[in-house]
Amino acid sequence: MVTSFYTQEELLSIGFASLGEKVLLSRKTSIYNAEDISIGNNVRIDDFCILSGKIEIGSNIHISAYVALYGNGGIILEDYTGISPRSTVYSAMDDFSGDYLIGPIHRTECINVQKGTVIIKRYSQIGTHSVIFPNVTIGEGCVIGAMTLVNKSLKEWGIYIGQPAKLIKKRKTGLLRYIK
């Protein structure tokens, strides 16, 4: 039977750094540098996602359709996190100040790429169409509203929206009772 997800045998042949159990990975996902990508248990990655660079995906995670994870500077998704459709996580980004050329086609001395690990702490959810910049930590239990720009680290258990992200209220930690 053919499904839209890779079989376990096919997943193993991709060459991930590590691969957990109960992984559903869409056949329509683009994967670059699989040897630098780790995937935990009970993970689902939907159609048209891009996984590129050094990425650590924990367990109990859902990555929705059209999500791009650009892990040149490193991306860590801790357990029980999720990313909603059409969101993008950048761990490396060109300098748009006007002092440099932009893009990978130029000589190194003509560009200025800023790199920094992005960490999305456990129990956090990224809303649809959100963008996360390099060198950012999203605190445990955060919810990022739709179309939010995260350009700096966020404190734990908050609900954030806007461009740039602003805290609108604290989130209750009661949901932890559902986690075994």
C-alpha positions in Angstrom: 0.0 0.0 0.0 1.4 3.4 -1.0 0.6 6.4 1.3 1.6 10.0 1.2 4.2 9.2 4.0 7.5 7.4 3.7 7.6 3.8 5.0 9.9 3.0 7.9 12.3 1.3 5.5 12.3 4.4 3.2 12.9 6.7 6.2 15.9 4.6 7.3 17.4 4.8 3.8 17.3 8.7 3.8 20.3 8.7 6.2 19.1 10.9 9.1 21.5 11.4 12.0 18.9 9.7 14.2 15.3 8.6 13.7 12.7 7.7 16.3 9.6 5.5 16.1 6.2 6.5 14.8 7.6 9.1 12.3 5.2 10.2 9.5 7.2 12.2 7.0 5.5 13.3 3.8 7.0 12.1 0.5 6.6 15.7 -0.7 9.1 17.1 1.9 12.4 18.5 0.6 15.3 17.2 2.8 18.8 18.6 2.5 21.8 17.4 4.6 19.8 14.5 6.2 22.9 13.4 8.0 22.6 16.6 10.1 18.9 16.1 11.0 17.6 14.2 14.0 14.0 13.2 14.5 12.5 11.9 17.7 9.4 9.7 18.3 5.8 10.4 17.3 6.6 13.1 14.8 4.5 14.1 11.8 5.8 16.4 9.0 3.3 17.3 6.4 3.5 18.1 2.7 5.8 20.7 1.1 8.0 21.3 4.1 11.7 22.1 3.7 14.2 20.7 6.1 17.7 22.0 5.5 20.9 22.1 7.7 21.4 21.2 11.4 18.0 20.4 12.8 17.0 18.6 16.0 13.4 17.6 16.2 12.3 16.2 19.5 9.3 13.9 20.2 5.5 14.5 20.0 5.9 17.2 17.3 3.7 18.2 14.4 5.1 20.3 11.6 2.3 21.5 9.3 2.4 21.9 5.5 4.7 24.4 3.8 6.9 25.0 6.9 10.5 25.8 6.1 13.3 25.1 8.6 16.6 26.6 7.5 19.1 25.2 9.9 22.4 26.6 8.8 23.0 28.0 12.3 21.1 25.2 14.0 17.4 24.7 15.0 16.2 22.8 18.0 12.5 21.9 18.5 12.0 20.4 21.9 9.3 17.9 22.8 5.6 18.7 22.5 6.1 21.7 20.1 4.4 22.4 16.8 4.7 24.7 13.8 1.6 25.8 11.9 1.3 26.1 8.1 3.5 28.4 6.1 5.8 29.4 8.9 9.5 29.9 8.4 12.4 29.4 10.9 15.7 31.1 9.9 18.9 30.2 11.8 21.0 32.2 9.3 20.0 35.4 7.6 21.6 37.9 5.2 22.4 41.4 6.3 19.7 43.7 4.8 21.4 46.9 6.1 22.3 48.0 2.6 26.1 47.5 3.2 26.3 44.1 1.7 25.1 42.0 -1.3 22.4 39.5 -0.5 22.3 35.9 -1.5 24.4 32.7 -1.8 25.6 33.5 -5.3 28.1 36.2 -4.1 31.6 35.9 -2.9 32.0 35.5 0.9 33.6 39.0 1.3 30.5 40.6 -0.3 27.9 39.2 2.1 27.3 39.3 5.8 25.3 36.3 7.0 24.2 36.4 10.7 23.9 32.9 12.3 22.5 31.7 15.6 20.7 28.7 16.9 16.9 28.9 17.2 15.5 27.0 20.1 11.8 26.4 20.5 11.3 25.1 24.0 8.8 22.4 24.9 5.1 22.9 24.9 5.3 25.8 22.5 3.3 26.4 19.3 4.1 28.6 16.4 1.1 30.1 14.6 0.5 30.1 10.9 2.6 32.4 8.6 5.0 33.3 11.4 8.7 34.1 10.9 11.4 33.4 13.4 14.8 35.0 13.1 18.3 33.6 14.0 19.6 33.4 17.5 16.2 33.3 19.2 14.9 31.2 22.0 11.2 30.8 22.4 10.5 30.0 26.1 8.8 27.0 27.3 5.0 27.0 26.8 4.8 30.0 24.5 2.1 30.4 21.9 3.0 32.6 18.9 0.0 34.0 17.1 -0.6 34.0 13.4 1.7 36.2 11.3 4.0 37.0 14.1 7.6 38.1 13.6 9.9 36.7 16.3 13.1 38.7 16.2 14.2 38.4 19.8 14.0 35.7 22.6 10.7 35.3 24.4 10.0 34.5 28.0 8.2 31.3 29.0 4.5 30.7 29.1 3.4 33.8 27.2 1.1 34.4 24.3 2.8 36.7 21.7 1.5 38.4 18.6 2.6 41.1 16.2 5.5 42.4 14.2 7.6 42.3 16.2 6.2 39.8 18.7 4.7 41.4 21.9 3.4 39.6 25.0 -0.4 40.0 25.2 -0.9 37.7 28.2 0.5 34.9 30.3 -0.4 31.3 29.6 -1.5 28.9 32.3 0.7 25.9 32.9 -2.3 23.6 33.7 -1.9 21.8 30.3 1.0 19.9 31.8 -1.5 17.6 33.5 -2.1 16.1 30.1 1.5 15.1 29.5 2.5 11.6 30.8 
